Amino acid sequence: MQLPAKYNRPEYLLLAMAFIMPLVFSVWMALLNNFVIEKAAFTGKEIGILQSLREIPGFLAFTAIYVLIFLKEQTFAIIALGLTAFGVAITGYFPTTMGLYITTVIMSIGFHYFETINQSLTLQLIKKENTPHFMGKMLSAKSAASLLAFSSIWLLMEHFSWSYKATYTLFGGIALLLTCYLAVAFKQFPLHVEQNKRLILRKRYWLFYALTFFSGARRQIFVVFAGFLMVEKFGYSVADISALFLINYVFNWLFAAKIGKLIGIIGERRVLKFEYCGLVTLFIAYGLVENSTFAAVLYVVDHLFFALAIAIKTYFQKIAAPEDIAASAGVSFSINHIAAVVIPALLGLVWIVNSSWVFYIGAGFAFCSLVLSHLIPSHPRQGIELKWQEAQ
């Protein structure tokens, strides 16, 4: 049964999907480091390989454009969301190295296809002037879901002694049921511009591609190795990691929409320059930290910068031809994951030699992004993709 017309709108569907995905993915992520160490005896080598395997579907995200020949984008997003939920639900049943590799790939195929199509739908269905603020709202919805997930993990595992298997199954099952509800509750929303159904790489989008590449590279270091540092070096428990995530998501829940609105006011160039300056400092500090409390502070501050990455997407929306958005969303995800496929496994080997070197490399990636951010024009639009074009 479909929702009443008042609620049967693209904004509500996008916000609902933005809630469900982190509800299930946050559980997978929060439990991962402790689960693989306690149940499968992972070292830096195995976790690096697992994370590289997780990113291969992201690298192949450009193939989404070919799936769209047969499926509508909205339908594709729902199917991908359901596949993610299924992958998480079965994770706890395979506590071996190979089992974790396989369930991770299943989950990741759904996750990366969903993120690709969801980005495309958002940039097509939401007006340009409203996009930064709306993306902030989506981030707030994601944070609310993550808060629910992490607080539930803390309650279930610390106070009721739930197993990893039961926790994964519960949240994966709930997300799968909610996804099925979305499939029947919302009508198909028409897209106003027919999208190109072929692979697109345009020379004039090169700065967007470069920013996306380095964003993916540095994000992998945070996602893979910052959390692993907390568990391996400082002995953080599941409850400790969940508490850190709770702090992160409380901030995003309260302020992400305001940050999105701020991006719309002061512009992508200034926001990204500020972000990358902060990240260079943070990664160097990661490499030097020896105190568990200070490491936790770095972890929280690092996560706060993620909200600023909205600016890369809104920059692209302003410079892109409307018919290029779906194809470019897949390409950008693939570019984002070129480094992501290689970096976890490669830096997992570096980690064994000296964990600090991993974070110094991250500082180098952030510095490259800082240099590139100076090329963004103050008022980007089609034909004005680079700063020097404003003066012409």
Secondary structure, DSSP 8 states (H G I E B T S, - for coil): ----TTT-SHHHHHHHHHHHHHHHHHHHHHHHHHHHHHHH---HHHHHHHHHHHHHHHHTGGGHHHHTTTS-HHHHHHHHHHHHHHHHHTGGG--SHHHHHHHHHHHHHHHHHHHHHHHHHHHHHS-GGGHHHHHHHHHHHHHHHHHHHHHHHIIIIIIS---HHHHHHHHHHHHHHHHHHHHHHS-----SS----S----GGGHHHHHHHHHHHHHHHIIIIIIHHHHHHTT---HHHHHHHHHHHHHHHHHHHHHHHHHHHHH-HHHHHHHHHHHHHHHHHHHHH---HHHHHHHHHHHHHGGGGGHHHHHHHHHHS-GGGHHHHHHHHHHHHHHHHHHHHHHHHHHHHH-HHHHHHHHHHHHHHHHHHHTTS-SS-BTTB-SGGGGG-
